Amino acid sequence: MTEEPPAASSLRLAALGPFCAFETHAEGSGLGAPWHPLSEVAEEGSGVLRERVAAVRASLAATGGGPPEAVELRVAASVAHLGLVARVLSPFLGLAALHGLPSRPLALGDLRWGSALGGAFRLSLPREAVTPAAAGDTRPVSTLADDLLDGPLRDLVDAFAPFSVSRHILWGNVASAVNGAVTGITAASPPLARPVRAAALAFLQRPPLRGTYTLHPRNGHFTRRSCCLIYRAAPGGAGALCGDCVLRHGRTTARP
């Protein structure tokens, strides 16, 4: 069973957009529908991840009016991965911007999800971990970045790599998700632009993400150095490119 975060925190996070919103549950509490541990997607042989990739593949193919087989499996896997990491990252960047960081490292199994396609699926975090820390006990954003990149986010990269998606693309997806969260939070609350950008840099400067993107010096525009491959889901591989895609900017460093 889950609970809403404290009222003020819940309202502030919800105001930052659906990808930042989350519910809470008591640590160690039982699971009930629709909740499942997010770690199930990384469990070998569970079938949950393969089912989700298949569902994303069917959805992408339906958009183009074709059968699931019309979309490469690795394309569907990359798109599914990007959606998952964006949903995991956004609440933490929202918390960082609001100065309410988790009080301890979180593993993928600490997170619970209500699996759904299209938009932000329901997400629940342990209440004890996201309760604001006492004054002087706040963990630095750099520590949060290390915890997530070496824990839940690496677990998701490892889980999707067997779908023949290069790790360069998968870590590029993570960097893109960081930038996407910044864009969404800044648009929803301009006063949070400075803290959320500082939090994003704490992530982007870490080794797994270093070298996966370019920040243009003149305007700060973010461009990833790989492609999430979604353009290949369209008939003939002629789909639109994402705003941060390396291919949009005429670069040749993408590694599809």
C-alpha positions as a printed Julia matrix, in Angstrom:
256×3 Matrix{Float64}:
  0.0     0.0     0.0
  1.28    3.48   -0.84
  0.73    6.92    0.6
  0.99   10.4    -0.8
  4.12   12.38    0.18
  3.54   15.15    2.73
  0.99   17.59    1.29
  3.32   20.53    0.6
  5.98   18.33   -0.97
  3.41   16.45   -3.05
  1.94   19.63   -4.45
  5.34   21.08   -5.31
  6.51   17.91   -7.04
  3.25   17.44   -8.93
  3.56   21.01  -10.15
  6.86   20.07  -11.8
  5.09   17.62  -14.1
  3.91   14.0   -14.07
  7.42   12.58  -14.45
  8.44   14.21  -11.16
  5.42   13.09   -9.17
  5.62   10.02   -6.94
  3.81    8.29   -4.14
  5.38    6.76   -1.03
  5.21    3.46    0.78
  6.42    2.27    4.15
  9.75    0.53    3.84
  9.28   -3.24    3.91
  5.51   -3.04    3.45
  3.69   -5.61    1.36
  2.88   -5.23   -2.32
 -0.62   -4.94   -3.69
 -2.0    -4.27   -7.16
 -0.9    -2.43   -9.21
  2.49   -2.27   -7.5
  5.56   -4.32   -8.37
  9.24   -3.85   -7.47
 10.98   -2.05  -10.31
 13.85   -4.51   -9.91
 11.7    -7.11  -11.66
 12.65   -5.58  -15.01
 16.31   -6.41  -14.34
 15.76   -9.97  -13.12
 17.09  -12.51  -15.58
 14.37  -14.82  -16.78
 11.48  -12.86  -15.23
 10.04  -12.03  -18.63
  8.81   -8.64  -17.4
 11.38   -6.66  -19.37
 10.87   -8.69  -22.54
  7.11   -8.18  -22.25
  7.56   -4.43  -21.87
  9.89   -4.2   -24.85
  7.4    -6.22  -26.89
  4.59   -3.87  -25.85
  6.63   -0.81  -26.81
  7.51   -2.48  -30.11
  3.83   -3.15  -30.88
  2.9     0.43  -29.95
  5.6     1.93  -32.16
  4.64   -0.33  -35.04
  0.94    0.51  -34.69
  1.76    4.2   -34.97
  3.3     3.48  -38.35
  0.47    1.17  -39.36
  2.57   -2.0   -39.44
  3.02   -5.26  -37.52
  5.37   -5.45  -34.52
  8.02   -7.13  -36.68
  8.28   -3.92  -38.71
 10.17   -2.34  -35.8
 13.63   -3.63  -34.9
 13.71   -5.17  -31.45
 16.7    -3.07  -30.41
 14.87    0.11  -31.41
 11.95   -0.82  -29.17
 14.38   -1.73  -26.38
 16.16    1.64  -26.58
 12.86    3.53  -26.52
 11.62    1.45  -23.58
 14.87    2.08  -21.72
 14.69    5.83  -22.28
 11.16    5.92  -20.89
 12.14    3.98  -17.77
 15.24    5.99  -16.92
 13.4     9.28  -17.52
 10.73    8.21  -15.03
 13.32    7.13  -12.45
 15.52   10.2   -12.77
 12.95   12.98  -12.87
 11.68   12.76   -9.26
 15.22   12.79   -7.91
 16.17   15.86   -9.92
 12.95   17.45   -8.7
 13.9    16.6    -5.11
 17.4    17.96   -5.68
 15.98   21.24   -6.98
 13.71   21.46   -3.95
 16.56   20.49   -1.58
 14.83   17.38   -0.28
 17.29   14.65   -1.28
 16.84   11.0    -0.28
 18.43   10.31    3.1
 20.11    7.09    1.94
 21.05    5.27   -1.28
 18.15    3.6    -3.04
 18.36    0.3    -4.91
 16.16   -0.57   -7.86
 14.23   -2.92   -5.59
 13.29   -0.01   -3.31
 11.28    1.56   -6.13
  7.82    0.32   -7.0
  5.99    0.86  -10.23
  2.6     0.4   -11.78
  3.57   -0.64  -15.29
  1.75    1.25  -18.05
  2.6     2.49  -21.51
  2.31    6.07  -22.64
  3.46    8.87  -20.38
  4.53    8.64  -16.77
  3.64    5.37  -15.06
  2.93    5.41  -11.32
  6.04    5.35   -9.15
  6.41    4.91   -5.39
  9.5     5.53   -3.21
 10.17    4.49    0.41
  8.74    7.18    2.67
 11.62    6.87    5.12
 14.19    7.52    2.39
 12.57   10.64    0.96
 11.61   12.3     4.22
 13.54   15.6     4.32
 16.78   15.21    6.25
 17.42   17.18    9.41
 19.38   20.39    9.07
 23.04   19.62    8.52
 22.35   16.03    7.43
 21.6    16.79    3.78
 23.45   14.54    1.34
 25.25   16.37   -1.49
 23.82   16.07   -5.0
 27.12   14.54   -6.17
 26.54   11.64   -3.77
 22.99   11.2    -5.07
 24.35   11.12   -8.63
 26.91    8.45   -7.74
 24.29    6.38   -5.93
 21.83    6.4    -8.82
 24.38    6.0   -11.61
 26.15    3.11   -9.89
 22.9     1.55   -8.66
 19.45    1.68  -10.3
 20.55    3.34  -13.54
 23.44    0.94  -14.12
 21.1    -1.97  -13.38
 18.76   -0.75  -16.12
 21.62   -0.28  -18.59
 22.81   -3.83  -17.85
 19.27   -5.17  -18.28
 18.77   -3.62  -21.73
 22.23   -4.28  -23.18
 21.35   -7.89  -24.2
 18.8    -6.49  -26.68
 21.76   -5.54  -28.92
 21.63   -1.89  -27.85
 25.12   -0.5   -27.33
 25.99    0.85  -23.9
 27.0     4.09  -25.59
 23.38    4.53  -26.66
 22.0     3.4   -23.29
 24.14    5.83  -21.29
 23.24    8.46  -23.89
 19.6     7.74  -23.05
 20.39    8.42  -19.38
 22.07   11.73  -20.25
 19.11   12.64  -22.46
 16.73   11.83  -19.59
 18.7    14.17  -17.3
 18.43   16.96  -19.85
 14.75   16.24  -20.43
 14.04   16.51  -16.71
 15.84   19.85  -16.56
 13.82   21.14  -19.49
 10.52   20.04  -17.96
 11.25   21.32  -14.46
 12.56   24.66  -15.72
  9.48   25.16  -17.9
  7.17   24.32  -14.98
  9.03   26.44  -12.44
 11.53   28.97  -13.81
 12.85   29.87  -10.3
 14.18   26.3   -10.05
 16.29   26.67  -13.21
 19.54   27.36  -11.38
 19.34   24.53   -8.78
 18.09   21.91  -11.22
 20.8    22.76  -13.76
 23.42   22.49  -11.02
 21.99   19.11  -10.03
 22.01   17.96  -13.66
 25.68   18.87  -14.03
 26.46   16.72  -10.99
 25.06   13.79  -12.99
 26.44   14.7   -16.41
 30.0    15.14  -15.14
 30.15   11.61  -13.71
 32.18    9.02  -15.72
 29.23    6.97  -17.06
 27.77   10.08  -18.68
 30.91   12.02  -19.45
 31.47   11.92  -23.2
 27.83   11.05  -24.01
 26.79   14.64  -24.75
 27.91   18.12  -25.76
 26.87   21.35  -24.04
 27.28   24.11  -26.59
 29.25   27.01  -25.06
 27.28   29.79  -26.7
 23.77   28.85  -25.64
 24.17   25.84  -23.34
 22.18   23.68  -25.78
 22.42   19.98  -24.99
 23.21   17.52  -27.79
 23.74   13.85  -27.11
 26.51   12.04  -29.0
 24.38    9.05  -29.89
 20.86    8.41  -31.14
 18.06    6.68  -29.23
 17.06    5.11  -32.59
 13.36    6.04  -32.41
 13.45    7.51  -35.91
 14.01    3.97  -37.19
 10.6     2.89  -35.87
  8.82    4.83  -38.62
  8.19    3.15  -41.98
 11.38    3.18  -43.99
 13.31    4.45  -40.97
 12.23    7.97  -41.9
 10.91    9.15  -38.55
 11.47   12.53  -36.97
 14.6    13.12  -34.89
 14.54   14.17  -31.25
 15.51   17.74  -30.4
 18.77   16.67  -28.74
 19.74   14.05  -31.34
 23.27   14.03  -32.71
 21.9    13.31  -36.2
 19.85   16.5   -36.19
 23.03   18.52  -35.9
 24.78   16.84  -38.8
 27.31   15.05  -36.67
 28.79   11.65  -37.56
 29.68   10.4   -34.1
 26.48    8.47  -33.47
 26.95    4.77  -32.96
 23.72    3.02  -33.98
